[in-house]
């Protein structure tokens, strides 16, 4: 599966794009390509699939986090840590095999 975004940031419904990307990541591992705030392009293998996440302490698991439609926090597979990106800056999504 390959998704490419070419929409200008001002034309985006960030909440819908956030939900779309989050739904995909709950179902497996993907390579997300995005432009970082400093202008660099990064391709990050990441997921939100509970089978691929590290165990969380019970306290952290039950904390309520404020939903921000402009950003998405994900488990970065190549750095083994939580990272985030701006959904408006995502240019490409590719499903990883496996």
Number of C-alpha atoms within 10 A of each C-alpha: 8 10 11 11 11 9 12 9 12 8 8 12 13 18 14 12 16 19 14 11 18 17 13 16 21 15 14 18 22 25 20 21 19 21 17 13 10 6 9 8 14 14 16 20 20 27 27 21 17 13 11 14 17 10 9 9 8 8 7 9 9 9 8 7 7 6 10 12 16 15 16 16 15 21 23 20 18 9 11 11 12 13 14 11 20 18 23 22 21 24 17 16 21 16 18 14 8 5
